[in-house]
Amino acid sequence: MSRYVKKVLSVLDGTGLHHETNAMATVVEAPDLRSLFAALAQIEDALVAMGVDRIHMDLHVDHRLDKEATIHSKLTSIGRASH
């Protein structure tokens, strides 16, 4: 499994989108849904090219239009941001 996760992270690195990975998930910041879905398509293509039999993605979208909301700003609001 870790080789697939490493591949996904490599693909994300190539997109230029900011992302952070923890033990259970990867959080991706994208300026719009098109950018996010383009990155997901690249991830799917890379995994299919690796010969996987199944791809499972859980997608939660928090699309704020009223203010900027980043991983850092959300962690800061709960006192958990790393400096």
Legacy VTK file of the C-alpha trace (Angstrom):
# vtk DataFile Version 3.0
C-alpha trace
ASCII
DATASET POLYDATA
POINTS 83 float
0.000 0.000 0.000
2.764 2.464 0.822
4.088 2.421 -2.732
0.697 3.591 -3.961
0.538 6.348 -1.359
4.046 7.440 -2.347
2.942 7.568 -5.984
-0.115 9.646 -5.120
2.054 12.087 -3.167
4.496 12.279 -6.062
1.661 13.123 -8.443
0.361 15.758 -6.031
3.841 17.263 -5.783
3.791 17.644 -9.556
0.472 19.502 -9.539
1.817 22.384 -7.478
-1.176 22.135 -5.143
-0.426 22.469 -1.443
-1.101 19.237 0.411
-0.443 17.674 3.788
-0.555 13.991 4.636
-1.245 12.454 8.023
-1.732 8.866 9.177
-5.277 8.638 7.815
-5.645 11.047 4.904
-4.172 13.632 2.597
-5.601 17.147 2.634
-5.290 19.079 -0.618
-5.759 22.824 -1.098
-6.914 23.855 -4.551
-7.998 27.261 -5.831
-11.052 25.773 -7.534
-12.804 22.496 -8.243
-11.343 22.190 -11.747
-7.821 22.139 -10.321
-8.805 19.592 -7.711
-10.512 17.278 -10.201
-7.592 17.593 -12.621
-5.281 16.436 -9.829
-7.609 13.539 -8.996
-7.642 12.490 -12.651
-3.826 12.522 -12.722
-3.772 10.402 -9.555
-6.208 7.910 -11.055
-4.183 7.672 -14.266
-0.977 7.040 -12.309
-2.548 4.318 -10.172
-4.130 2.605 -13.173
-0.727 2.657 -14.880
0.643 0.859 -11.804
-1.887 -1.937 -12.386
-4.101 -1.475 -9.343
-7.344 -3.439 -9.268
-9.301 -0.898 -7.247
-9.105 2.798 -6.412
-10.990 4.151 -3.411
-11.155 7.900 -2.803
-13.090 9.641 -0.050
-13.670 13.223 -1.052
-14.758 16.002 1.296
-14.897 19.482 -0.188
-14.951 22.651 1.897
-15.270 25.385 -0.713
-15.323 28.703 1.144
-16.389 31.702 -0.897
-16.746 34.169 1.968
-13.135 34.097 3.159
-9.805 32.416 2.597
-9.603 29.128 4.473
-6.338 27.206 4.322
-5.019 24.197 6.175
-2.873 26.579 8.211
-5.716 28.980 9.031
-7.975 26.141 10.148
-5.277 24.646 12.378
-4.473 28.088 13.761
-8.110 28.616 14.742
-7.929 25.551 16.999
-4.415 26.224 18.276
-2.794 23.369 16.344
-0.799 25.139 13.635
2.867 24.294 13.324
5.142 27.255 12.844
LINES 1 84
83 0 1 2 3 4 5 6 7 8 9 10 11 12 13 14 15 16 17 18 19 20 21 22 23 24 25 26 27 28 29 30 31 32 33 34 35 36 37 38 39 40 41 42 43 44 45 46 47 48 49 50 51 52 53 54 55 56 57 58 59 60 61 62 63 64 65 66 67 68 69 70 71 72 73 74 75 76 77 78 79 80 81 82
